Amino acid sequence: MSTESTTEKQPAVILVIGMAGSGKTTFLQRLNAHLHSKKQPPYILNLDPAVRNVPYGANIDIRDTVDYREVMKQYNLGPNGGILTSLNLFTTKFDQVLGLVNKRAASVDHILLDTPGQIEIFTWSASGSIITDALASQYPTMIAYIIDTPRTRSPATFMSNMLYACSILYKTKLPMVLVFNKCDVEMPEDEEGRGGFEKVKEWMSDWESFQAALREDEETLGGTGGTGGSGYMNSLINSMSLMLEEFYRHLDVVGVSAVTGQGFNDFLEAVQNKVEEYNKEYKPELEALMKERESKKEKSKEDSLARLMKDMKMDKSGITSAPQEGGSAETISDMEDNDDDIDEDDVYNGQLGDEDLVPDISGPGVGMKHDERWGQSSGQGARGGRGKDFSKEILEAMQR
Ligand SMILES: Nc1nc2c(ncn2[C@@H]2O[C@H](COP(=O)(O)OP(=O)(O)OP(=O)(O)O)[C@@H](O)[C@H]2O)c(=O)[nH]1
């Protein structure tokens, strides 16, 4: 996978992730409208196969490719299994999706992705990682983690949400913006007049304030969040809040309302910060990793060649000292010239004889639809060009 984009312009890729009902779809709809008003229309991908109504007009919609209900029926799955399998099937064709994105990348500033409502289906699945890595290896990519602010006003819920965000950061290692949504909702204020977003923001910067909220919660509600938590629970939350101090340092935090549109300029500023962070921190790491992988690949190629030479008792000049019985020995230069024999990428991807490995996803409930929004096929299909084929990784993940 190349770390360089096929285009010169580098749009920011924003993966919108959040708990069910946190307002991801509404946030995307508002962001889309906000960017349109700035004459910077984004490119949008919907990866939620179960969403009924997409209010923002996605350029690429998973529902055009996979019918999630049909997948559930045919594979005898429940709703979550159906969504996961649909995402897996879609990911087998993600090289084509990338081809389409690459074509449009030069003309947009933002590429937005809406993810399934069940957060773990994207964040803990093989397909989620493949999609994230594929995008992050080409474009400045970040996570916009959407939080339902009114529901995080209890210290325990706040802490759970932060731990989840932390686990996503740890897993993807991508820059992250914490988006406290629904700031239009009236929330109880403290003596200094701080309501929802201001209060939780304070908890992130002032450990003592969080401690005070915890104490108050215990006194008034008899436990964490009124859920009957014990002293042990609070002491655990205490320790975790200290640990999270380091996590908060790496984040940009904004308060928005997807309904009223407040805070969206702040969000775009945070996106700009994260693009810089990507270029400064993530990209060099990725390039170093790619370099290491390349040199390992090179080394293993040399080792194989050396073994082959040894087996055939050949020297570097390509002179065979002991031709094999019953066959004409191929010289090294013959082998090097013959690119068709073994494709380097195929060896790397373990795809020799990939005829059997590329699944036909045109099965029940599945079909790649190239409508006017998708445009023409990129010609970089799973079997077409030199694009990365994700089928094998997905097949393995599905078998597990
Ligand atoms: N007051 C208020 N309500 C909001 C806001 N954003 C979203 N909502 C409401 O929250 C509910 C859930 O919003 P969605 O956008 O469907 O949330 P989602 O995260 O996409 O939902 P799933 O994909 O089903 O998990 C809807 O009733 C929205 O109207 C906001 O900023 N303020």
Ligand as a Chemical Component Dictionary entry (heavy atoms), coordinates in Angstrom:
data_LIG
# 
_chem_comp.id                   LIG 
_chem_comp.type                 NON-POLYMER 
_chem_comp.pdbx_formal_charge   0 
_chem_comp.three_letter_code    LIG 
# 
loop_
_chem_comp_atom.comp_id 
_chem_comp_atom.atom_id 
_chem_comp_atom.alt_atom_id 
_chem_comp_atom.type_symbol 
_chem_comp_atom.charge 
_chem_comp_atom.model_Cartn_x 
_chem_comp_atom.model_Cartn_y 
_chem_comp_atom.model_Cartn_z 
_chem_comp_atom.pdbx_ordinal 
LIG N1  N1  N 0 -31.273 18.309 20.772 1  
LIG C1  C1  C 0 -30.449 17.686 19.923 2  
LIG N2  N2  N 0 -30.768 16.487 19.440 3  
LIG C2  C2  C 0 -29.911 15.889 18.569 4  
LIG C3  C3  C 0 -28.703 16.490 18.177 5  
LIG N3  N3  N 0 -28.063 15.666 17.327 6  
LIG C4  C4  C 0 -28.850 14.586 17.184 7  
LIG N4  N4  N 0 -29.956 14.718 17.933 8  
LIG C5  C5  C 0 -31.049 13.740 18.070 9  
LIG O1  O1  O 0 -30.521 12.523 18.565 10 
LIG C6  C6  C 0 -31.198 11.419 17.985 11 
LIG C7  C7  C 0 -30.184 10.470 17.360 12 
LIG O2  O2  O 0 -29.577 11.126 16.299 13 
LIG P1  P1  P 0 -28.905 10.328 15.080 14 
LIG O3  O3  O 0 -28.246 11.343 14.225 15 
LIG O4  O4  O 0 -29.864 9.399  14.450 16 
LIG O5  O5  O 0 -27.823 9.490  15.887 17 
LIG P2  P2  P 0 -26.854 8.344  15.344 18 
LIG O6  O6  O 0 -25.680 8.329  16.245 19 
LIG O7  O7  O 0 -26.610 8.509  13.901 20 
LIG O8  O8  O 0 -27.782 7.105  15.563 21 
LIG P3  P3  P 0 -27.468 5.579  15.163 22 
LIG O9  O9  O 0 -26.766 5.588  13.838 23 
LIG O10 O10 O 0 -28.811 4.950  15.120 24 
LIG O11 O11 O 0 -26.626 5.068  16.252 25 
LIG C8  C8  C 0 -32.178 11.994 16.974 26 
LIG O12 O12 O 0 -33.437 12.058 17.568 27 
LIG C9  C9  C 0 -31.646 13.382 16.701 28 
LIG O13 O13 O 0 -32.648 14.296 16.366 29 
LIG C10 C10 C 0 -28.392 17.792 18.722 30 
LIG O14 O14 O 0 -27.374 18.423 18.465 31 
LIG N5  N5  N 0 -29.310 18.343 19.601 32 
# 
loop_
_chem_comp_bond.comp_id 
_chem_comp_bond.atom_id_1 
_chem_comp_bond.atom_id_2 
_chem_comp_bond.value_order 
_chem_comp_bond.pdbx_ordinal 
LIG N1  C1  SING 1  
LIG C1  N2  DOUB 2  
LIG C1  N5  SING 3  
LIG N2  C2  SING 4  
LIG C2  C3  DOUB 5  
LIG C2  N4  SING 6  
LIG C3  N3  SING 7  
LIG C3  C10 SING 8  
LIG N3  C4  DOUB 9  
LIG C4  N4  SING 10 
LIG N4  C5  SING 11 
LIG C5  O1  SING 12 
LIG C5  C9  SING 13 
LIG O1  C6  SING 14 
LIG C6  C7  SING 15 
LIG C6  C8  SING 16 
LIG C7  O2  SING 17 
LIG O2  P1  SING 18 
LIG P1  O3  DOUB 19 
LIG P1  O4  SING 20 
LIG P1  O5  SING 21 
LIG O5  P2  SING 22 
LIG P2  O6  DOUB 23 
LIG P2  O7  SING 24 
LIG P2  O8  SING 25 
LIG O8  P3  SING 26 
LIG P3  O9  DOUB 27 
LIG P3  O10 SING 28 
LIG P3  O11 SING 29 
LIG C8  O12 SING 30 
LIG C8  C9  SING 31 
LIG C9  O13 SING 32 
LIG C10 O14 DOUB 33 
LIG C10 N5  SING 34 
# 
